Amino acid sequence: MTDLLAGTTAGSRRFCAGRRGSMADDKSKRGGTDRRRVAGGQGYEVNYFARKHGIGKDQAQKLIDRIGNDREKLNAAAEKLRK
């Protein structure tokens, strides 16, 4: 049996071995229920929401904190802010 990690250091070999089978995101939790929510803890989602509605990132974060992560309610509240 050949060593697939031949030529690597012991530290990087341990790092690679520890990473096998783990993923950063659970791909099974995708679809409609995920799209109906805004992840307030994810900067890229807050930025997208703010740009989409023409509001500041701080305003978007305050809306998410106050209203919750329901996208429909947040969209309605953001539209009211713009008027």
Contacts in CASP RR format, 6 or more apart in sequence:
PFRMAT RR
TARGET T0000
AUTHOR 0000-0000-0000
METHOD contacts of the structure
MODEL  1
MTDLLAGTTAGSRRFCAGRRGSMADDKSKRGGTDRRRVAGGQGYEVNYFA
RKHGIGKDQAQKLIDRIGNDREKLNAAAEKLRK
5 12 0 8 1.000
5 13 0 8 1.000
5 16 0 8 1.000
8 16 0 8 1.000
35 71 0 8 1.000
36 70 0 8 1.000
36 71 0 8 1.000
36 72 0 8 1.000
37 69 0 8 1.000
37 70 0 8 1.000
37 71 0 8 1.000
38 45 0 8 1.000
38 46 0 8 1.000
38 49 0 8 1.000
38 64 0 8 1.000
38 69 0 8 1.000
38 70 0 8 1.000
38 71 0 8 1.000
38 74 0 8 1.000
39 45 0 8 1.000
39 69 0 8 1.000
40 46 0 8 1.000
40 61 0 8 1.000
40 64 0 8 1.000
40 69 0 8 1.000
46 57 0 8 1.000
46 60 0 8 1.000
46 61 0 8 1.000
46 64 0 8 1.000
47 57 0 8 1.000
47 60 0 8 1.000
49 60 0 8 1.000
49 64 0 8 1.000
49 74 0 8 1.000
49 78 0 8 1.000
50 56 0 8 1.000
50 57 0 8 1.000
50 59 0 8 1.000
50 60 0 8 1.000
52 78 0 8 1.000
53 60 0 8 1.000
53 75 0 8 1.000
53 78 0 8 1.000
53 79 0 8 1.000
53 81 0 8 1.000
53 82 0 8 1.000
54 82 0 8 1.000
55 63 0 8 1.000
55 78 0 8 1.000
55 81 0 8 1.000
55 82 0 8 1.000
59 81 0 8 1.000
60 78 0 8 1.000
63 74 0 8 1.000
63 77 0 8 1.000
63 78 0 8 1.000
63 81 0 8 1.000
64 74 0 8 1.000
67 73 0 8 1.000
67 74 0 8 1.000
67 77 0 8 1.000
68 74 0 8 1.000
END
